[in-house]
Amino acid sequence: MARVRREVPQTDAFQRLEPDRSRPVSPVIRVRSRKDLRAVRRPRSHPCWGHLVAAALWPMHGANLGTLLRTCDAVGACLVVPPFRWVDEAVARGNTLRRPSCVHRVGNPVRWLESERANGSHIVGVELADEAIRLADLPAADRRTIMILGHEASGIPSEALDLLDRAVEIPMVGTGHSLNVAVAGSLVLYKLAGLL
């Protein structure tokens, strides 16, 4: 007996899904064991490479610093924080890594940024600005790059905005004004590291 194929009416709310035959079929993904993964990943924490730096210079919530530190480890970046006691405690509490991580403490954030810029570092701020580029258009870092994260409520202070070589924004379709610092920083770090 022959099978009868029923046609489904197409509307704006429901489109029949058909495979895209113009794209090559992906190979089967092999799931690796934890032992295999450990063999291809770094066996120990990275030394201070200094190529990529996440600077959370005006933190609002300590919980985000530990998460950002874990991302720094994943992409081979260093974390820079101000020397407030609560920041040190938040980093220590949130650090779930088994080995020591690359964390630097700086005094005056603006003076530190001025010094970094004078020494040739590329300064990228995660900020809504008229000149900001979309995250998708951000190229990977090709020299020492400092990624600046501002205060979650007020952003990067105006005196630091003048020191940026580039601003990057993360497009959003929701009603919130920004992502939390750890999420925003993680997205930009992966892009700057060339891992996205």
Disulfide bonds with the S-S distance in Angstrom:
none
